[in-house]
Amino acid sequence: MLREFTIYRPQQIARFVKTLFKGQFVISGVGKFTFDNGKVLLPDVKDPQKLSTYKEINQAIALLSV
C-alpha cells in the first residue's frame, strides 16, 4: 500500500507504520519510504533530509511502543 502524506507529521506517520507493519509511503517534498516489521527502512543516506526524517519517524515509533 502506498500512502501520500502531504504534511509531515511524525506521530501520524508512526501510527500508520505501526498499524500496517509493511508497505510504502510518500511524504510530499521529502520522498518515498519503505517500512517493514513496523520500522522505516534506511533510505538513501546521501540525502540528509531523508535520513533525518527516517530517524525522527523511527523515534516516534519507538515512543509508541513504550
C-alpha positions as CSV (number, residue, x, y, z in Angstrom):
1,M,0.0,0.0,0.0
2,L,1.4,3.4,-0.9
3,R,0.0,6.4,1.0
4,E,1.0,10.0,0.4
5,F,1.3,12.4,3.4
6,T,1.0,16.0,2.2
7,I,2.0,17.4,5.6
8,Y,4.9,15.9,7.5
9,R,3.6,14.8,10.9
10,P,5.9,12.2,12.5
11,Q,3.3,10.9,15.0
12,Q,0.7,10.3,12.3
13,I,3.2,8.5,10.1
14,A,4.4,6.4,13.1
15,R,0.9,5.2,13.8
16,F,0.4,4.4,10.1
17,V,3.6,2.3,10.0
18,K,2.8,0.5,13.3
19,T,-0.7,-0.3,12.1
20,L,0.1,-1.6,8.6
21,F,3.5,-3.2,9.6
22,K,4.8,-3.4,6.0
23,G,4.5,-1.2,2.9
24,Q,5.5,2.2,1.5
25,F,4.6,5.8,1.9
26,V,5.5,9.1,0.4
27,I,6.0,12.5,2.1
28,S,5.4,15.5,-0.2
29,G,8.7,17.3,-0.6
30,V,10.8,14.6,1.0
31,G,10.3,11.4,-1.0
32,K,9.3,7.7,-0.8
33,F,10.0,5.5,2.1
34,T,9.6,1.7,2.7
35,F,8.7,0.1,6.0
36,D,8.8,-3.5,7.3
37,N,8.3,-5.1,10.7
38,G,6.8,-1.8,12.0
39,K,10.0,0.2,11.3
40,V,11.0,2.5,8.4
41,L,13.9,1.1,6.4
42,L,17.1,3.1,5.9
43,P,16.7,5.3,2.8
44,D,19.4,6.7,0.6
45,V,22.0,8.0,3.1
46,K,23.2,10.6,0.6
47,D,20.1,12.7,1.2
48,P,20.4,14.3,4.6
49,Q,16.7,15.4,4.7
50,K,15.5,11.8,4.1
51,L,18.0,10.5,6.7
52,S,16.8,13.0,9.3
53,T,13.1,12.2,8.6
54,Y,13.8,8.4,8.8
55,K,15.4,8.9,12.3
56,E,12.6,11.1,13.5
57,I,9.8,8.7,12.4
58,N,11.6,5.6,13.9
59,Q,12.0,7.5,17.2
60,A,8.2,8.3,17.2
61,I,7.5,4.6,16.5
62,A,9.7,3.6,19.5
63,L,7.8,6.0,21.7
64,L,4.5,4.4,20.6
65,S,5.9,1.0,21.8
66,V,6.6,2.2,25.3
